[in-house]
Amino acid sequence: MAKPSLRILLCAPRGFCAGVVRAIDAVERALAMYGAPVYVRHEIVHNKYVVDGLRRKGAVFVEELDEVPPGDAPVIFSAHGVAKSVPEEATARNLFHIDATCPLVTKVHREAQVHHKKGRHILLIGHARHPEVVGTMGQLPDGVVTLIETAADARFLQPSDPENLAYVTQTTLSLDDTAEIVAILRERFPAIAVPHKEDICYATTNRQEAVKKVAPQVDAMVVVGAPNSSNSQRLRETAEREGCAVSVLVQRASDLDWSQLGHLTSLGITAGASAPEVLVEEIIDAFAERYEVEVETVVSAQEDVFFPLPRALRENAAE
């Protein structure tokens, strides 16, 4: 029996961003230079396939430094960034630590520190308990940063000094949701200090723009990514907002719900910034078993961003 036809529109850019590539490379380089085990505080990036692959090579993932035994084994901090107390604790314990925080997250940390030095109260637009938010809030003393999660938070905020505010954002937010929150803050507090350059990173922006382009053209959108990946969740929401009837987030092809996805003529596929391309190919193969697929790439931007490895892991570090 002939398979039904399915037109697949592949979003581009999709998948790994420069910060994720740098973080994964940091763990692999540390394993090559120092041997196993290499300890990693928190998942290096939010993707089970990537984490499991590194674990097989000798990476040991921990949530807190007290799980790391004394010794010379390197400890790597994840791409999401950490509170200042974490490297301080590592130094106090004489642990050899390497910071793989994405440089674009570090930029937000620095912005927050500058605002604090200037005496401003900082509003951090982001999601509570996300590691990046925990790390950013942890750059500064308690009480000097207020988390803004929703438009309602922005609308009802009552700061003690409305003339002395600044805002920064998590790097992996929805462009549209954040724009709404920022508009409210700027209307209510015209003197608020704003980022010199948008905090939401280029990769998040580009992946959401690609989804906006594809979502109105397809019956369903599959986002490859982890449920705890903020940027992947935002891609699914973006497709939904753009009118795509079915928008799902899956980690692997085995997660596909064919009762939702069994009668399509067109499909969009994208991947969060921490999802490897091999998983996108796995999803395409799963559809190819059921459909006669025709794959077309829809490009919304070109990416050529590169971040060098942390200094301790560069080729000449041992010299």
Backbone as numpy.savetxt, mean C-alpha at the origin, in Angstrom:
# Nx Ny Nz CAx CAy CAz Cx Cy Cz
-17.98 -28.77 -26.55 -18.83 -27.57 -26.55 -17.94 -26.32 -26.55
-18.29 -25.39 -27.40 -17.46 -24.18 -27.52 -17.58 -23.33 -26.26
-16.45 -22.76 -25.86 -16.47 -21.87 -24.69 -17.04 -20.51 -25.10
-17.74 -19.84 -24.16 -18.18 -18.48 -24.47 -16.99 -17.52 -24.55
-17.16 -16.45 -25.29 -16.07 -15.47 -25.45 -16.02 -14.52 -24.25
-14.82 -14.12 -23.89 -14.64 -13.15 -22.80 -13.53 -12.17 -23.17
-13.88 -10.89 -23.18 -12.90 -9.85 -23.44 -12.34 -9.39 -22.08
-11.05 -9.55 -21.90 -10.41 -9.13 -20.64 -9.63 -7.85 -20.88
-9.95 -6.82 -20.10 -9.19 -5.58 -20.14 -8.26 -5.53 -18.94
-6.98 -5.58 -19.21 -5.96 -5.56 -18.14 -5.58 -4.11 -17.84
-5.77 -3.70 -16.60 -5.40 -2.33 -16.22 -3.88 -2.19 -16.16
-3.37 -1.08 -16.66 -1.95 -0.77 -16.53 -1.82 0.72 -16.23
-1.03 1.07 -15.20 -0.22 0.18 -14.37 -1.08 -0.65 -13.40
-0.46 -1.74 -12.92 -1.06 -2.60 -11.89 0.11 -3.26 -11.16
-0.21 -3.88 -10.03 0.80 -4.67 -9.34 1.90 -3.85 -8.69
3.06 -4.48 -8.55 4.16 -3.93 -7.75 4.48 -2.47 -8.08
4.68 -1.69 -7.02 5.19 -0.32 -7.14 6.65 -0.33 -6.72
7.32 0.81 -6.88 8.76 0.89 -6.58 9.06 0.63 -5.10
8.18 1.09 -4.21 8.40 0.88 -2.78 8.31 -0.58 -2.38
7.39 -1.31 -3.02 7.23 -2.74 -2.75 8.42 -3.51 -3.32
8.83 -3.19 -4.54 10.00 -3.85 -5.14 11.22 -3.66 -4.22
11.41 -2.44 -3.75 12.55 -2.14 -2.86 12.48 -2.97 -1.57
11.30 -3.07 -0.98 11.16 -3.79 0.29 11.42 -5.29 0.12
10.86 -5.88 -0.95 11.08 -7.31 -1.20 12.56 -7.56 -1.52
13.12 -6.70 -2.37 14.55 -6.83 -2.71 15.43 -6.71 -1.45
15.00 -5.86 -0.50 15.79 -5.68 0.73 15.86 -7.00 1.51
14.75 -7.70 1.62 14.75 -8.98 2.34 15.61 -10.01 1.59
15.45 -10.07 0.26 16.21 -11.06 -0.52 17.71 -10.75 -0.48
18.07 -9.46 -0.55 19.49 -9.08 -0.50 20.08 -9.40 0.89
19.31 -9.12 1.93 19.79 -9.41 3.29 20.02 -10.91 3.47
19.11 -11.73 2.91 19.30 -13.19 2.99 20.56 -13.62 2.24
20.80 -12.99 1.08 21.99 -13.33 0.28 23.27 -12.88 0.99
23.24 -11.70 1.63 24.44 -11.14 2.26 24.74 -11.77 3.62
23.69 -12.03 4.40 23.90 -12.44 5.80 23.42 -13.85 6.10
22.69 -14.46 5.16 22.16 -15.80 5.38 20.93 -15.77 6.28
20.25 -16.92 6.36 19.05 -17.02 7.20 19.48 -17.23 8.66
18.66 -16.80 9.62 17.40 -16.12 9.41 17.59 -14.60 9.26
16.67 -14.00 8.53 16.52 -12.54 8.53 15.14 -12.27 9.11
15.10 -11.49 10.17 13.81 -11.18 10.81 13.16 -9.98 10.12
11.85 -10.04 9.97 11.10 -8.93 9.35 9.97 -8.57 10.30
9.96 -7.30 10.73 8.89 -6.86 11.63 7.67 -6.49 10.79
6.59 -7.21 10.99 5.33 -7.10 10.25 5.56 -7.65 8.83
4.46 -8.00 8.15 4.58 -8.45 6.76 5.32 -7.38 5.97
6.35 -7.78 5.22 7.16 -6.79 4.49 6.28 -5.98 3.54
5.32 -6.67 2.90 4.25 -6.02 2.13 3.00 -6.87 2.37
1.83 -6.31 2.13 0.59 -7.03 2.42 0.23 -7.97 1.27
0.93 -9.11 1.22 0.59 -10.12 0.24 1.09 -11.49 0.72
0.17 -12.42 0.92 0.49 -13.73 1.48 1.44 -14.51 0.59
1.22 -14.44 -0.72 2.08 -15.18 -1.67 3.53 -14.71 -1.54
3.71 -13.39 -1.47 5.06 -12.81 -1.34 5.68 -13.20 0.00
4.90 -13.04 1.07 5.41 -13.34 2.42 5.77 -14.82 2.54
4.90 -15.70 2.03 5.19 -17.14 2.11 6.45 -17.49 1.33
6.64 -16.85 0.17 7.84 -17.10 -0.64 9.11 -16.69 0.09
9.07 -15.54 0.76 10.24 -15.08 1.52 10.47 -15.97 2.75
9.38 -16.43 3.35 9.50 -17.31 4.52 10.24 -18.60 4.12
9.91 -19.12 2.95 10.58 -20.35 2.48 12.08 -20.13 2.28
12.46 -18.90 1.96 13.88 -18.59 1.74 14.64 -18.30 3.04
13.91 -18.21 4.16 14.59 -18.00 5.44 14.22 -16.74 6.19
13.23 -15.98 5.68 12.76 -14.81 6.42 11.84 -15.27 7.55
11.97 -14.63 8.70 11.10 -14.93 9.85 10.30 -13.67 10.16
8.98 -13.77 10.06 8.13 -12.59 10.25 7.65 -12.52 11.70
7.80 -11.36 12.29 7.37 -11.14 13.68 6.52 -9.87 13.71
5.69 -9.75 14.72 4.89 -8.53 14.86 5.61 -7.50 15.72
6.38 -7.96 16.72 7.08 -7.03 17.61 8.52 -7.49 17.80
9.39 -6.54 18.16 10.82 -6.84 18.29 11.12 -7.81 19.43
10.22 -7.89 20.43 10.53 -8.81 21.54 10.48 -10.27 21.11
9.99 -10.52 19.87 10.01 -11.88 19.31 11.35 -12.21 18.65
12.23 -11.20 18.52 13.54 -11.40 17.88 14.56 -11.76 18.96
15.23 -12.92 18.83 16.22 -13.29 19.85 17.47 -12.42 19.73
18.26 -12.30 20.82 19.52 -11.56 20.73 20.43 -12.22 19.69
21.29 -11.42 19.07 22.22 -11.98 18.08 22.48 -11.01 16.96
23.18 -11.51 15.90 23.61 -10.65 14.80 22.65 -10.65 13.61
21.59 -11.46 13.67 20.70 -11.57 12.51 20.04 -10.21 12.23
19.96 -9.82 10.95 19.33 -8.54 10.63 17.83 -8.54 10.94
17.33 -7.36 11.27 15.89 -7.15 11.43 15.48 -6.06 10.44
14.50 -6.36 9.60 14.07 -5.40 8.59 12.69 -4.86 8.97
12.54 -3.54 8.86 11.24 -2.91 9.09 10.49 -2.83 7.78
9.18 -3.10 7.81 8.40 -3.24 6.58 8.24 -1.92 5.83
7.73 -2.03 4.60 7.54 -0.88 3.71 6.56 0.14 4.28
5.72 -0.28 5.23 4.67 0.61 5.75 5.20 1.65 6.72
6.43 1.46 7.22 6.99 2.40 8.18 6.68 2.00 9.61
7.48 2.50 10.54 7.30 2.16 11.96 7.38 3.42 12.81
6.83 3.32 14.02 6.94 4.41 14.99 8.40 4.58 15.39
8.76 5.79 15.83 10.14 6.08 16.24 10.63 5.13 17.33
9.71 4.67 18.17 10.08 3.80 19.30 10.67 2.47 18.84
10.35 2.05 17.60 10.80 0.73 17.13 12.31 0.73 16.86
12.86 1.65 16.02 14.32 1.67 15.87 15.04 2.00 17.18
14.41 2.79 18.05 15.03 3.10 19.35 15.18 1.82 20.18
14.14 0.99 20.16 14.20 -0.29 20.88 15.25 -1.21 20.27
15.31 -1.23 18.93 16.29 -2.08 18.25 17.71 -1.65 18.61
17.95 -0.33 18.64 19.27 0.19 19.01 19.60 -0.17 20.45
18.64 -0.02 21.33 18.86 -0.33 22.76 19.22 -1.81 22.95
18.69 -2.67 22.09 18.98 -4.11 22.20 20.16 -4.54 21.33
20.82 -3.58 20.69 21.95 -3.88 19.79 21.55 -4.80 18.64
20.34 -4.65 18.14 19.92 -5.43 16.98 20.34 -4.69 15.71
20.86 -5.44 14.75 21.24 -4.86 13.46 19.95 -4.68 12.66
19.49 -3.42 12.55 18.20 -3.20 11.90 18.34 -2.40 10.61
17.48 -2.73 9.67 17.47 -2.12 8.34 16.06 -1.62 8.08
15.94 -0.36 7.68 14.64 0.24 7.48 14.24 0.17 6.00
13.21 -0.63 5.68 12.74 -0.74 4.29 11.45 0.08 4.07
11.23 1.08 4.94 10.07 1.96 4.76 10.09 2.58 3.36
8.95 2.58 2.69 8.86 3.22 1.37 9.26 4.69 1.50
10.12 5.20 0.63 10.53 6.60 0.71 9.36 7.59 0.66
8.25 7.19 0.04 7.11 8.10 -0.03 6.36 8.16 1.31
6.47 7.08 2.10 5.94 7.10 3.47 6.86 7.95 4.35
8.18 7.78 4.17 9.14 8.59 4.92 8.91 10.08 4.67
8.56 10.43 3.44 8.25 11.83 3.11 7.12 12.36 4.00
6.07 11.54 4.20 4.94 11.96 5.05 5.42 12.12 6.49
6.27 11.19 6.97 6.83 11.30 8.32 7.55 12.65 8.49
8.35 12.99 7.49 9.13 14.24 7.59 8.22 15.47 7.57
7.21 15.43 6.72 6.24 16.54 6.68 5.61 16.74 8.06
5.18 15.64 8.67 4.53 15.73 9.98 5.49 16.33 11.02
6.76 15.89 10.95 7.75 16.42 11.91 7.96 17.92 11.72
8.00 18.37 10.47 8.20 19.80 10.18 7.01 20.61 10.72
5.79 20.13 10.47 4.61 20.83 10.99 4.65 20.92 12.52
5.06 19.81 13.14 5.12 19.80 14.61 6.13 20.83 15.13
7.28 20.90 14.45 8.30 21.88 14.86 7.78 23.31 14.73
6.90 23.51 13.77 6.32 24.85 13.57 5.12 25.11 14.48
4.86 24.15 15.37 3.80 24.34 16.36 2.40 24.06 15.88
2.28 23.38 14.73 0.94 23.10 14.20 0.39 21.79 14.75
-0.92 21.73 14.92 -1.56 20.45 15.23 -1.80 19.73 13.90
-1.51 18.44 13.86 -1.53 17.70 12.59 -2.76 16.83 12.50
-3.45 16.91 11.37 -4.56 16.02 11.06 -4.05 14.98 10.07
-4.14 13.73 10.45 -3.69 12.63 9.58 -4.93 11.96 8.99
-5.08 12.08 7.67 -6.20 11.42 6.99 -5.76 9.98 6.69
-6.48 9.03 7.25 -6.07 7.64 7.08 -6.99 6.69 7.82
-6.59 5.42 7.86 -7.40 4.37 8.48 -6.77 3.91 9.79
-7.54 3.93 10.86 -7.05 3.52 12.17 -6.47 2.11 12.11
-5.39 1.91 12.83 -4.72 0.61 12.99 -3.99 0.12 11.75
-4.09 0.84 10.61 -3.26 0.45 9.48 -1.80 0.70 9.87
-0.88 -0.23 9.55 0.52 -0.06 9.98 1.13 1.28 9.58
0.76 1.77 8.40 1.33 3.05 7.96 0.86 4.19 8.87
-0.39 4.16 9.25 -0.94 5.20 10.14 -0.30 5.10 11.53
-0.16 3.88 12.02 0.48 3.67 13.33 1.91 4.23 13.29
2.62 3.97 12.19 4.00 4.46 12.05 4.07 5.97 11.97
3.15 6.58 11.21 3.17 8.04 11.07 2.83 8.72 12.38
1.79 8.23 13.06 1.42 8.83 14.35 2.53 8.64 15.38
3.26 7.55 15.22 4.34 7.23 16.16 5.62 8.03 15.95
5.63 8.93 14.96 6.79 9.80 14.77 6.81 10.94 15.79
5.65 11.20 16.40 5.48 12.41 17.21 4.87 12.07 18.56
4.97 12.99 19.53 4.41 12.71 20.85 2.90 12.51 20.80
2.38 11.79 21.78 0.93 11.58 21.88 0.20 12.91 21.92
-0.94 12.96 21.21 -1.81 14.13 21.32 -1.57 15.22 20.28
-0.47 15.11 19.52 -0.20 16.18 18.54 -0.72 15.83 17.14
-1.21 14.59 16.98 -1.79 14.17 15.70 -3.21 13.67 15.97
-4.16 14.15 15.17 -5.54 13.65 15.24 -5.84 12.89 13.96
-6.36 11.67 14.11 -6.70 10.85 12.94 -8.07 11.24 12.41
-8.14 11.48 11.10 -9.40 11.79 10.41 -9.66 10.63 9.44
-10.71 9.85 9.72 -10.99 8.69 8.87 -12.09 8.95 7.84
-13.01 9.87 8.16 -14.19 10.05 7.30 -14.49 11.53 7.11
-15.36 11.80 6.14 -15.83 13.17 5.92 -16.53 13.69 7.18
-17.25 12.81 7.89 -17.92 13.23 9.13 -16.90 13.67 10.18
-15.79 12.93 10.28 -14.72 13.33 11.22 -14.26 14.74 10.91
-14.08 15.03 9.62 -13.60 16.36 9.20 -14.64 17.43 9.51
-15.90 17.08 9.32 -16.99 18.04 9.50 -17.19 18.43 10.96
-16.98 17.46 11.86 -17.31 17.71 13.27 -16.08 17.95 14.14
-14.91 17.97 13.54 -13.69 18.24 14.30 -13.75 19.61 14.98
-13.36 19.65 16.25 -13.32 20.93 16.98 -11.92 21.14 17.54
-10.98 21.62 16.72 -9.60 21.80 17.20 -9.51 22.97 18.18
-8.53 22.89 19.08 -8.39 23.97 20.07 -7.85 25.25 19.42
-7.06 25.08 18.33 -6.51 26.26 17.64 -6.73 26.11 16.13
-7.92 26.51 15.63 -8.26 26.30 14.22 -7.34 27.02 13.24
-6.59 28.02 13.72 -5.70 28.79 12.84 -4.32 28.13 12.70
-4.12 27.03 13.41 -2.77 26.45 13.46 -2.81 24.95 13.20
-3.28 24.60 12.00 -3.45 23.20 11.63 -2.66 22.86 10.38
-2.36 21.57 10.23 -1.78 21.04 8.98 -2.39 19.67 8.75
-2.43 19.23 7.50 -2.86 17.85 7.29 -1.83 17.10 6.46
-1.76 15.79 6.72 -0.99 14.85 5.90 -1.91 13.65 5.67
-1.56 12.78 4.72 -2.43 11.63 4.48 -1.63 10.34 4.37
-2.31 9.25 4.67 -1.81 7.92 4.35 -1.59 7.87 2.84
-0.60 7.11 2.37 -0.24 7.15 0.94 -1.15 6.29 0.06
-1.99 5.43 0.68 -2.71 4.43 -0.12 -4.23 4.62 -0.08
-4.69 5.86 0.04 -6.11 6.13 0.18 -6.83 6.26 -1.16
-8.16 6.28 -1.08 -8.97 6.60 -2.26 -8.81 8.07 -2.60
-8.50 8.36 -3.85 -8.35 9.75 -4.28 -9.64 10.53 -4.06
-10.76 9.92 -4.39 -12.04 10.63 -4.31 -12.46 10.88 -2.86
-12.34 9.84 -2.02 -12.69 10.02 -0.60 -11.82 11.08 0.04
-10.53 11.03 -0.26 -9.59 11.97 0.35 -9.88 13.39 -0.13
-10.19 13.54 -1.42 -10.50 14.87 -1.96 -11.70 15.47 -1.24
-12.69 14.64 -0.93 -13.87 15.13 -0.21 -13.49 15.60 1.20
-12.67 14.81 1.89 -12.25 15.18 3.25 -11.41 16.46 3.23
-10.49 16.53 2.28 -9.62 17.72 2.17 -10.47 18.97 1.88
-11.44 18.82 1.00 -12.30 19.97 0.66 -13.02 20.49 1.91
-13.50 19.59 2.75 -14.18 19.99 3.98 -13.21 20.71 4.92
-12.01 20.13 5.08 -11.02 20.74 5.97 -10.61 22.13 5.49
-10.42 22.28 4.18 -9.97 23.57 3.65 -11.08 24.62 3.73
-12.31 24.15 3.59 -13.42 25.09 3.71 -13.59 25.55 5.17
-13.46 24.59 6.09 -13.67 24.92 7.51 -12.47 25.66 8.11
-11.27 25.30 7.62 -10.04 25.88 8.20 -9.17 26.43 7.07
-9.50 27.61 6.55 -8.80 28.14 5.38 -7.29 28.30 5.59
-6.85 28.42 6.83 -5.42 28.62 7.10 -4.64 27.31 7.18
-5.31 26.17 7.00 -4.64 24.87 7.19 -3.46 24.72 6.23
-2.33 24.23 6.76 -1.14 23.99 5.92 -1.34 22.68 5.17
-1.03 22.70 3.87 -1.28 21.53 3.01 0.06 20.95 2.54
0.06 19.67 2.13 1.32 19.09 1.62 1.81 19.85 0.38
3.15 20.00 0.26 3.72 20.64 -0.94 3.36 19.84 -2.17
3.38 18.51 -2.01 3.05 17.60 -3.11 2.12 16.55 -2.52
1.14 16.16 -3.28 0.14 15.20 -2.81 0.79 14.02 -2.07
0.27 13.66 -0.90 0.82 12.53 -0.13 0.43 11.18 -0.71
-0.78 11.10 -1.31 -1.20 9.81 -1.90 -0.21 9.50 -3.01
0.38 8.31 -2.95 1.55 8.06 -3.80 1.17 7.87 -5.26
2.16 8.02 -6.13 1.97 7.92 -7.58 1.34 6.59 -7.96
1.75 5.51 -7.27 1.29 4.17 -7.64 -0.19 4.00 -7.32
-0.59 4.47 -6.14 -2.01 4.42 -5.76 -2.84 5.22 -6.76
-2.38 6.43 -7.06 -3.07 7.30 -8.01 -3.21 6.64 -9.37
-2.10 6.15 -9.90 -2.11 5.55 -11.25 -3.01 4.32 -11.33
-2.96 3.47 -10.29 -3.77 2.26 -10.32 -5.27 2.58 -10.24
-5.61 3.59 -9.44 -7.02 3.99 -9.37 -7.49 4.62 -10.68
-6.63 5.42 -11.31 -7.01 6.05 -12.59 -7.22 4.98 -13.67
-6.39 3.94 -13.67 -6.55 2.86 -14.65 -7.88 2.14 -14.45
-8.24 1.90 -13.19 -9.52 1.25 -12.88 -10.69 2.13 -13.32
-10.56 3.45 -13.11 -11.63 4.37 -13.54 -11.86 4.29 -15.05
-10.78 4.05 -15.77 -10.86 3.97 -17.23 -11.55 2.67 -17.68
-11.24 1.58 -16.97 -11.71 0.26 -17.41 -13.09 -0.09 -16.84
-13.35 0.27 -15.59 -14.56 -0.19 -14.88 -15.87 0.06 -15.65
-16.06 1.25 -16.27 -17.33 1.47 -16.98 -17.50 0.59 -18.23
-16.42 -0.06 -18.67 -16.48 -0.83 -19.92 -16.72 -2.32 -19.71
-16.75 -2.77 -18.42 -16.76 -4.22 -18.18 -17.92 -4.65 -17.27
-18.26 -5.94 -17.36 -19.33 -6.51 -16.52 -18.86 -6.73 -15.08
-17.56 -6.97 -14.92 -17.02 -7.25 -13.57 -15.56 -6.83 -13.52
-15.10 -6.55 -12.30 -13.68 -6.19 -12.09 -13.11 -7.13 -11.02
-12.00 -7.76 -11.32 -11.28 -8.56 -10.34 -10.02 -7.79 -9.93
-9.91 -7.54 -8.64 -8.71 -6.90 -8.08 -7.92 -7.98 -7.37
-6.67 -8.17 -7.79 -5.81 -9.16 -7.15 -5.08 -8.46 -6.01
-5.27 -8.94 -4.80 -4.64 -8.29 -3.66 -5.11 -8.90 -2.36
-4.51 -8.47 -1.27 -4.83 -9.02 0.05 -5.93 -8.18 0.72
-6.76 -8.83 1.55 -7.82 -8.09 2.23 -7.29 -7.01 3.18
-6.05 -7.18 3.69 -5.47 -6.16 4.58 -4.63 -5.13 3.83
-4.71 -5.16 2.49 -3.97 -4.19 1.67 -4.89 -3.00 1.39
-4.54 -1.85 1.95 -5.38 -0.66 1.80 -5.54 -0.28 0.33
-4.43 -0.25 -0.42 -4.54 0.22 -1.81 -5.37 -0.75 -2.66
-5.34 -2.06 -2.33 -6.15 -3.04 -3.07 -7.63 -2.84 -2.77
-7.97 -2.63 -1.51 -9.36 -2.38 -1.14 -9.90 -1.13 -1.84
-9.03 -0.10 -1.95 -9.47 1.13 -2.61 -9.71 0.91 -4.10
-8.97 -0.01 -4.72 -9.19 -0.31 -6.14 -10.57 -0.95 -6.33
-10.91 -1.88 -5.44 -12.22 -2.53 -5.53 -13.34 -1.49 -5.37
-13.17 -0.59 -4.40 -14.18 0.46 -4.17 -14.27 1.41 -5.36
-13.13 1.71 -5.97 -13.11 2.61 -7.13 -13.91 2.02 -8.29
-13.72 0.72 -8.54 -14.47 0.06 -9.62 -15.96 0.13 -9.35
-16.33 -0.12 -8.11 -17.74 -0.07 -7.68 -18.32 1.32 -7.91
-17.54 2.32 -7.49 -17.99 3.72 -7.60 -18.15 4.14 -9.06
-17.34 3.55 -9.93 -17.40 3.90 -11.35 -18.50 3.13 -12.09
-19.32 2.39 -11.34 -20.49 1.76 -11.94 -20.32 0.32 -12.37
-19.20 -0.31 -11.99 -19.01 -1.72 -12.34 -19.93 -2.57 -11.44
-20.76 -3.42 -12.06 -21.80 -4.15 -11.31 -21.20 -5.13 -10.30
-20.11 -5.79 -10.66 -19.48 -6.77 -9.77 -18.01 -6.38 -9.62
-17.60 -6.16 -8.39 -16.20 -5.78 -8.13 -15.70 -6.60 -6.95
-14.71 -7.47 -7.19 -14.27 -8.40 -6.14 -12.76 -8.30 -5.92
-12.37 -8.54 -4.67 -10.95 -8.59 -4.29 -10.61 -10.03 -3.98
-9.63 -10.59 -4.67 -9.22 -11.98 -4.43 -7.71 -12.05 -4.28
-7.26 -13.03 -3.48 -5.81 -13.23 -3.33 -5.27 -14.18 -4.40
-6.05 -15.23 -4.71 -5.61 -16.24 -5.67 -6.79 -16.65 -6.54
-6.50 -17.37 -7.61 -7.55 -17.86 -8.50 -8.53 -18.76 -7.75
-8.04 -19.48 -6.75 -8.91 -20.38 -5.97 -9.98 -19.62 -5.18
-9.80 -18.31 -5.02 -10.80 -17.49 -4.30 -11.94 -17.01 -5.19
-11.83 -17.22 -6.50 -12.87 -16.72 -7.41 -14.20 -17.42 -7.15
-15.26 -16.64 -7.07 -16.61 -17.16 -6.86 -17.32 -17.19 -8.22
-17.39 -18.39 -8.80 -17.91 -18.49 -10.17 -19.41 -18.23 -10.24
-20.09 -18.27 -9.11 -21.52 -17.91 -9.14 -21.68 -16.41 -9.41
-20.66 -15.63 -9.02 -20.65 -14.19 -9.30 -20.09 -13.89 -10.68
-19.18 -14.75 -11.12 -18.35 -14.42 -12.29 -18.56 -15.39 -13.46
-19.64 -16.14 -13.43 -19.79 -17.20 -14.41 -20.45 -16.83 -15.73
-21.06 -15.63 -15.83 -21.79 -15.28 -17.06 -21.38 -13.89 -17.51
-20.15 -13.77 -17.98 -19.61 -12.46 -18.35 -19.29 -12.42 -19.84
-19.32 -11.22 -20.39 -18.78 -11.04 -21.74 -17.53 -10.16 -21.69
-17.38 -9.41 -20.60 -16.19 -8.55 -20.46 -15.77 -8.51 -18.99
-14.46 -8.39 -18.78 -13.90 -8.44 -17.42 -12.70 -7.52 -17.33
-12.63 -6.75 -16.25 -11.43 -5.97 -15.97 -10.59 -6.67 -14.91
-9.29 -6.60 -15.04 -8.39 -7.17 -14.02 -7.34 -6.14 -13.67
-7.13 -5.95 -12.37 -6.01 -5.13 -11.90 -5.40 -5.81 -10.69
-4.34 -5.21 -10.15 -3.68 -5.79 -8.98 -3.18 -4.67 -8.09
-3.33 -4.86 -6.79 -2.81 -3.90 -5.82 -1.30 -3.81 -5.89
-0.75 -2.79 -5.25 0.69 -2.48 -5.38 1.59 -3.53 -4.74
1.02 -4.45 -3.94 1.87 -5.49 -3.37 1.56 -6.88 -3.94
0.81 -6.94 -5.04 0.46 -8.22 -5.66 1.35 -8.50 -6.87
2.02 -9.67 -6.89 2.92 -9.97 -8.01 2.16 -10.35 -9.28
2.80 -10.13 -10.41 2.18 -10.37 -11.71 1.82 -11.84 -11.92
2.56 -12.74 -11.29 2.28 -14.17 -11.45 0.85 -14.49 -11.00
0.33 -13.75 -10.02 -1.04 -13.99 -9.55 -2.07 -13.46 -10.54
-1.72 -12.38 -11.25 -2.60 -11.88 -12.32 -2.69 -12.93 -13.42
-1.54 -13.51 -13.78 -1.52 -14.55 -14.82 -2.34 -15.77 -14.40
-2.26 -16.10 -13.11 -3.03 -17.23 -12.58 -4.54 -16.98 -12.74
-4.97 -15.74 -12.49 -6.38 -15.38 -12.63 -6.80 -15.48 -14.10
-5.96 -14.96 -15.00 -6.28 -15.03 -16.44 -6.41 -16.49 -16.87
-5.48 -17.35 -16.41 -5.52 -18.78 -16.75 -6.82 -19.43 -16.26
-7.29 -19.02 -15.08 -8.52 -19.60 -14.52 -9.72 -19.25 -15.41
-9.74 -18.00 -15.90 -10.83 -17.62 -16.81 -10.68 -18.30 -18.17
-9.43 -18.51 -18.60 -9.19 -19.15 -19.91 -9.66 -20.60 -19.93
-9.76 -21.22 -18.75 -10.28 -22.60 -18.70 -11.77 -22.63 -18.98
-12.47 -21.53 -18.71 -13.93 -21.49 -18.86 -14.39 -20.68 -20.07
-13.50 -19.79 -20.52 -13.88 -18.88 -21.61 -12.82 -18.89 -22.71
-13.23 -18.46 -23.88 -12.28 -18.15 -24.95 -11.88 -16.70 -24.70
-10.69 -16.49 -24.14 -10.36 -15.13 -23.70 -9.56 -14.36 -24.75
-9.84 -13.07 -24.79 -9.08 -12.14 -25.62 -8.62 -11.04 -24.66
-7.30 -10.90 -24.51 -6.75 -9.99 -23.50 -6.22 -8.73 -24.16
-6.61 -7.61 -23.58 -6.20 -6.30 -24.11 -5.73 -5.46 -22.91
-4.63 -4.74 -23.07 -4.13 -3.89 -21.98 -4.58 -2.46 -22.19
-5.09 -1.87 -21.12 -5.53 -0.46 -21.15 -4.56 0.34 -20.29
-3.78 1.20 -20.93 -2.71 1.94 -20.23 -3.20 3.35 -19.89
-3.05 3.70 -18.60 -3.43 5.07 -18.21 -2.22 5.92 -17.83
-1.08 5.27 -17.58 0.15 6.02 -17.22 1.35 5.11 -17.40
2.52 5.71 -17.59 3.78 4.96 -17.64 4.49 5.18 -16.31
5.09 4.13 -15.77 5.82 4.27 -14.50 7.28 3.89 -14.69
8.18 4.77 -14.20 9.60 4.44 -14.27 10.29 4.81 -12.95
9.52 4.81 -11.86 10.07 5.19 -10.56 10.94 4.05 -10.03
12.09 4.42 -9.46 13.01 3.43 -8.87 13.54 3.99 -7.56
13.55 3.15 -6.52 14.14 3.55 -5.24 15.32 2.64 -4.94
16.51 3.21 -4.63 17.65 2.35 -4.29 17.41 1.61 -2.98
18.12 0.51 -2.81 18.03 -0.28 -1.58 18.51 0.53 -0.38
18.07 0.17 0.84 18.66 0.79 2.03 20.19 0.67 1.99
20.87 1.67 2.50 22.33 1.78 2.37 23.08 0.51 2.80
22.64 -0.11 3.89 23.34 -1.29 4.43 23.31 -2.48 3.48
22.45 -2.43 2.47 22.30 -3.58 1.57 22.84 -3.30 0.17
23.46 -2.14 -0.05 23.98 -1.85 -1.38 25.30 -2.58 -1.59
25.64 -2.78 -2.87 26.79 -3.62 -3.23 28.07 -3.25 -2.48
28.30 -1.94 -2.32 29.56 -1.51 -1.72 29.46 -1.34 -0.20
28.34 -1.81 0.40 28.13 -1.58 1.84 29.20 -2.24 2.69
29.69 -3.39 2.21 30.66 -4.15 3.03 32.08 -3.61 2.88
32.29 -2.71 1.90 33.67 -2.26 1.63 34.12 -1.23 2.67
